[in-house]
Amino acid sequence: MTGSDAAPVVIVGAGLAGLSCARHLQQAGVDPVVVDRGRRVGGRMAVSSVHGRAVDTGASYFTVGEEPFATVVGEWERRGLARPWTDTFDVVRGTRFEDPTTGGMRWAAPGGLRTLVEDLASRVHVRHSTVDRVQRSGEGTWSVGDVTARAVVLAMPDPQARRLLGEDLEAERHRLDVGYDPVLALCAGWTDHAWRDAGAGDVFEGAFVNDHESLSWIADDGRRRGDDAPVLVAHSTPSLASAHLAEPQTAEPVMLEALRAILDIRSAPSWTRVKRWSYAKPSGRREVDHWLSGDGLGFCGDSWSSKPRVEAAYSSGVAMASSLLAAGLLS
């Protein structure tokens, strides 16, 4: 296949970064091919269905800083897809509550954060298949599985992207140098709100947990989602997750005991589930929001930021789309 016959661009990864890139290319008249190995889009804005209810097990919330993300979030809010949650969280050191911390508004989604990514994907065709290798195919094109394209974007954590690049792309692989910490997410449901008196505020919304060997974060998922369901989600420390990645369920007793101790919950939950999140959080930072080679290989995502977060992933995808269009690689 010659360059003129190739697809303009293949985006590997249907998370927030990949789909924000795809949507902005579409708006410029470029039809991208998006490929993701998952059965559903969303990436690390993951949601699990537990006892008939969606529970956020991946990213916990998002904040809003600058355009164009603020405009997108405003539209999501208008349509009921996103909602302001809280600007205040409790702080726990070990098992002791300290003064709460107040900052910018944290946002959530009534249907789970993945619904926001699904909204971006609603006008983009996503192929659900596995990509094993990305390589140059000659004549200014790239081979991505069974697709030939003039450019390819890897919108995923660095360790996953590195595995797709062969030895002929060693220099490019070295740019993917940010590691990721794993997290286990414990979801637990009760028949009532046994923890409502916990924390320093009037209502417990969530807590950053510091200096604890098992937990790093707790969220009241009912308060977060707005349906007031008696459901908690607790995130493990990276060290606990690393020790239990092969069998996540073996961490449940430790995490549940810690959760009940911190919030002084006397009753056992009605149900529990533990989800593995192998590449939860970037352990490094970057001062650039994406990278694009002269011959059309690009990397984007939340690690391409000095402050990795949900908005950083969105902005990184938009920046990648702008660079592809400006470089003239797609025509």
N, C-alpha and C positions, 0 to 999 in steps of 0.2 A: 504493500500500500504506500502510495506517495504521500508527501506532506499535504497536498491539496485534497486528497481523499480522506485524510484522517479526521477523527473527531477533534474539535477545538481544544477541549480540556477534559481530563478525567480527575475527579475529586474523590480521593479514597478517605472515607470517614464521614458518616452522616450524623455527627454531633453538631453542636451549635456553631463551631467555627466553619466546618465544611459546608453547612447549609446556609450560613450568612454569606459565604463566598459565592455559593451557587445562585442565591437569590439576586445578589448584586450583579452578577454576570448576566443573568436573565434580563434584568432591567435594562442592561446595555445592549441587548439583542444577541447575546451569546448563549447557546443552549448547551450546558455542561452535562457530562455523564457522571452521576454520583453513584459510588459503589460502597456498600457497607456489608460486613459479614453478619451483623446482628439481624434478628427477625424483625426488630422494630428500630426506628431511628431514636436518637436521644443521647447516645454516648454516655458520658458520666453524669448527665442529668437524668439519672435512672429512677424508675418507679416500679414497685412490685405490687401485684394484686394479692392481698392477704385477707382472707375471710370476706371477700366481696368488696373490699375497700382498697383504693390506691394509696400506697404509702411511699413517701419520698425516701429512698435508701441511698441515693447518690448525693449530689450537691444539696446543701441544706436550705439555701436561700440565695438571693442575689441582691446587689446594690446597683444604683443607677447614678452615673456620673455625668457623662457628656453625650452630645449628639454623635452619631444618629441613633444610638441605643435608647436614649430617652424618648425619642419619637416612637420607636417600635414598642417600648413598654407602655407608653400612653395609649397606644392603639389596643394593646393586649388588655389593659385595664378597662377601656371603654367597652370592650366585647366580653368582659367578665372572665378572661383567661388568666389574668394576674391580679394580685391584690396586695396593698401595703400590709405588712405583718406587724412589725414592732421596731422601735429604735433602741430598745433596752433589753439586755440579757444579764442574767446572774453570772457571777464568777465564783467558782469553787476552787479552793486550793486543798488538794488532798480530798478530804470529805467535809471541809469547813467552808460555809458560805461567807464570802466577803462582800464588800460594797458592789452593787451592780455597775455595769458599764453602759454608757449611753453614747450612741454615735448616729450615723446616717440611717435612714429608713431601710430595713430589710424587707424584701419583697418575696412573696410566695405565689403558688398557683393552686386554686381550688381543686383542679383535676390532677395535680402533680406537675412538677416542673417539666417532665417530658412532653406535656401537651403543648408547651411553648415551642419546642423544637419541631414537633409534629405540625404546628401551624406554619412554620417556615417551609416545611417539606411538602405542604399541600399542593404547591404548584410545580414541584420538582419531581421528576421521575427518579426514584432510587432503586438501583439493582441490588438485591440482597444475595450476594455471593462473596466467596473468599478470594482475595488477591494474594498470591504467593510470592510474586516477584515483580519489581519495577525495573526496567532496563532500557537503555537506548536501543532503538531499532534501526537507526540509519536514516539518512535523508531528512534530518531535523525532526524526527518523531520519536515517541516513546511507546514502549509496549507495556501495557498494564493488563495482565491476564490475557483475555482474548480481544482486547480493544487496543487500537493504535491511536495515539493522540499527539497533538502538537505541543501539549503541555500537560503536566501532572502535578497535582497538589496532594500532599499527605497531611491530612488534618486529624492528627492523632497524637498520643503521647510518644515521646522520643524513643523509648525502648521498642514500641511496636513498629514505628517507622523504620528504625535501623534494620529490623529483620527483613524488610522488603527490599533493601538495597544490596545488590551484589558487590563482588570485589572490584568491579570496574568503576564503582561509585564510592570508593573508599574515602576520598576527600570530602564528599558530600555527607557521608555517614559520620565523619568526625564533627560536623556541625550539630549533630543531634547528641548533645552532651549533658542534657539535664535528666537526672534521675527522678523517679517517682516513688512516693511512700504509699504502702498499702493501708487499707482500712477495712475493718469488718463492721457492718451495720447490724445492730440488734434491734428488731422491731418487736414490740410487746404490747398486748392489749389487755385491758382490765374491764371489769363490769362497771366500775365507777372511777372517779378521779381521786385515787388514794393519795395523791401527791399535791393537791391544790394548795395546801398550806406551806409548801416548801418555798425556799427562796426568800429574798429580801423585799420583793415588791408585793403588790396586791394580788397579782396572778402570775404564776410561773409560766414563762414562754419558752425559755431555753437557757442553757448555761454552758459557758466555756469552762472546761475542767482542766486545771493545771496541776502539775506535779503528782499525777495519779498513774499507777503502773498499768491500769487496764483501760480507762476511759479518757476521752479528750473532749467530748461534746455530747450534750443531751438536748433533744428538742421535744416539746409537746406537739405532736403532729396534728392533733385536733385543733389546737389554737393556731398552728401554722396554716392549716388548710382552711380553717373557718367553719368546720362542721362540729367542732367541740367533741369529737370522738375521744374516748379515754385510751389514747394510743401514744406511746413514747417511742422515740428512736434514739439510740445511743451509738456513738462511733467509738471504736477502739483506738488505742494508741497504735502507732506504726509497729512498735516492737511486739505487742501482743498479736497483731495481725500477721506479722512475719512468721511467728511461731506456729500459727494455726492455718496458714493459707491452704495447705493440702486438704485439711478437713475442718472447714470453718465451724461446723456444729460443735466441735469439741471446745470451742471458746465460749459457748453460750452460758454454762454455769458460772464461769468467772465474771463475765460481763453482767449477767443478771444480778448476781450477788452485789456487785459494785453499784449498779444502778439503784437497787432497793436500799442499800446503805446510805447513799448520798441523799436520796429524796425521802428517806425514812418511810418506805412503803412496807407495810406489815403483811399484806396479802400477796399471794402468788398470782401471776398473770393468768388470764384465760387461754392465751396462746402466745407463742413466740416464733420468731424466724430469724435466722442469721444469713446475711448476704455478703458475699466476698466482693471486694472492690480492689483489684490488684494494682491498678494505677490511679490512685485516688487524688494525690496532690503533688504538684511539682516540688521537688526539693531544692531547686535552683531558680534563678531569675535571669532575665535578659533585658537589655535596654532597647532592643528593637522589637517591633510587633510582628514581623514575619521575615522570611528569607526566600529569595527567588534567584535562581541561577540565570545566566545569560541564554541558556538553551532550553529553559522551560521547566525546571524542576523546582517545586516550591514546598515550603514547610510553614504551617500556621497552627495556632491553638493557644490555649491559655498560658502555656509556659513561655510563649513569646511575649513577655511582658515583665515590667519591673514589679508588678503586683498581680500575680495570677488570681483570677476570679472569673465568674461567669461573664461579666461584661468584657473582660480582656479577650475571652474566646471569640465573642461576637465581633469585637473591633478588629481582631487579628484576621478573621475571615474577610471582612470588608476591605482591609488594607491589602490583602493578597489579591482580591478581585481588581482593585484599582491598579496595582502594579502590573498584573497580567494585561489589562487593557492598555495601559500606557506603554508597555514594552512592544506592543504590536505582534505578539506571539500567536494570537488566536485567529488572525485573518489570512 
